[in-house]
Structures are given as C-alpha cells and as structure tokens.
C-alpha cells in the first residue's frame, strides 16, 4: 500500500489508557504519548518517522486534540482565565464561602 493511500486515526484520550489508534482501518494500539505513537507507526511499517514527522503528518486524523494532548482535559497551553483576587472587605461571603468548616 502506498504511503499516500495509508491512514491513521487517533481518537480522543481516555482516562486511563491513552489514545486509541487505527492504522489503515485496523485497531493498532493505545499509545500514551507521541513517542509511543511514533513507535507504533514504525512497527506498522511507517519507516523513518520521528516524533516531529508524526506530529506534522497530514495523513493523521486527530480527534479530541492534536499531538500535544494525551490525557483527558489536557490543553496545549494554560487556560486563559483572568485571575481576580478575592476580597471580602465590605461584602458578604458568597458561594463556597458560605459553608461552615469545622
């Protein structure tokens, strides 16, 4: 099978196992990192690939995040939420602050 006829599908990460990968329409494994995916592809006959090649290979379909995402909820960059300091001066506690702790 020619390289341009080959396909790789990388499914979203699971809580414990990594990402399920199908190569050429067949289940191939569940790598937990880009390095492990690269090795899995080498064993499947994709010779001469390194991690950079795998991350940039247009034949790979990434679902649930790209090559930098290997755990559920992980992001390639930090969440961009503004940090607002909490001040109670002159205000009543709200939300979780209402819970009495012993």
Phi, psi and omega per residue, in radians:
X1 nan 2.251 3.139
X2 -1.210 2.639 -3.107
X3 -1.012 -0.677 -3.096
X4 -1.260 -0.160 3.067
X5 -1.710 -0.096 -3.090
X6 -1.465 2.788 3.116
X7 -2.511 2.618 3.062
X8 -2.371 2.249 3.065
X9 -2.075 2.193 3.109
X10 -1.961 1.998 -3.080
X11 -1.476 2.900 -3.126
X12 -0.997 2.661 3.131
X13 -1.166 2.596 3.056
X14 -1.821 2.945 -3.083
X15 -1.087 -0.691 -3.005
X16 -2.045 -0.374 -2.905
X17 -1.899 -0.160 -3.044
X18 1.739 -2.486 -3.091
X19 -2.144 2.201 3.103
X20 -1.210 2.376 -3.100
X21 -2.198 2.338 3.025
X22 -2.001 2.317 3.110
X23 -2.090 2.177 3.129
X24 0.908 0.734 3.060
X25 1.418 0.116 -3.123
X26 -2.190 2.487 3.057
X27 -1.089 2.322 -3.051
X28 -2.049 -0.325 -3.125
X29 2.635 -3.091 -3.118
X30 -2.337 1.347 -3.137
X31 -1.214 2.700 -3.132
X32 -1.932 0.148 3.130
X33 -2.831 2.902 3.085
X34 -1.109 -0.658 3.100
X35 -1.067 -0.768 3.135
X36 -1.165 -0.650 3.081
X37 -1.125 -0.721 3.112
X38 -1.039 -0.779 3.114
X39 -1.140 -0.719 3.110
X40 -1.040 -0.748 3.132
X41 -1.175 -0.646 3.076
X42 -1.052 -0.789 3.136
X43 -1.142 -0.444 3.126
X44 -1.504 0.108 3.058
X45 1.752 0.131 3.103
X46 -1.585 1.394 -3.038
X47 -1.222 2.607 2.977
X48 1.319 0.275 3.134
X49 -1.603 2.511 2.936
X50 -2.058 3.132 -3.062
X51 -1.075 -0.642 3.117
X52 -1.133 -0.751 3.097
X53 -1.026 -0.816 -3.094
X54 -1.117 -0.738 -3.141
X55 -1.100 -0.538 -3.069
X56 -1.780 -0.058 -3.049
X57 -1.185 2.059 -3.080
X58 -1.213 -0.253 3.123
X59 -1.332 -0.222 -3.122
X60 -1.547 2.207 3.058
X61 -1.701 2.036 -3.114
X62 -1.756 2.188 3.073
X63 -2.068 2.369 3.124
X64 1.386 0.403 3.136
X65 2.132 2.765 -3.111
X66 -1.511 -2.777 -3.043
X67 -1.184 -0.180 3.131
X68 -1.618 -0.070 -3.067
X69 -1.904 2.043 -3.118
X70 -2.277 -0.055 3.055
X71 -2.270 2.618 -3.141
X72 -1.035 2.377 3.098
X73 1.388 -0.056 3.125
X74 -1.317 2.661 -3.132
X75 -2.269 2.658 3.120
X76 -1.296 -0.140 3.134
X77 -2.567 2.822 3.131
X78 -1.177 2.665 3.077
X79 -1.033 2.433 -3.080
X80 -1.729 1.093 3.088
X81 -1.837 2.372 3.092
X82 -1.186 2.480 3.100
X83 -1.652 2.089 -3.136
X84 -1.931 2.087 3.136
X85 -1.111 2.462 -3.128
X86 -1.565 2.152 3.103
X87 -2.176 2.270 3.128
X88 -1.791 0.007 -3.122
X89 -1.097 2.083 3.069
X90 1.350 0.213 3.115
X91 -2.398 2.716 3.098
X92 -1.473 2.556 3.084
X93 -1.062 2.552 3.127
X94 -2.304 2.806 3.058
X95 1.056 -2.301 -3.058
X96 -1.092 -0.351 3.140
X97 -1.185 -0.296 3.140
X98 -1.306 -0.314 -3.090
X99 -1.297 2.200 3.085
X100 -1.366 2.317 3.112
X101 -1.940 2.407 -3.115
X102 -1.906 nan nan
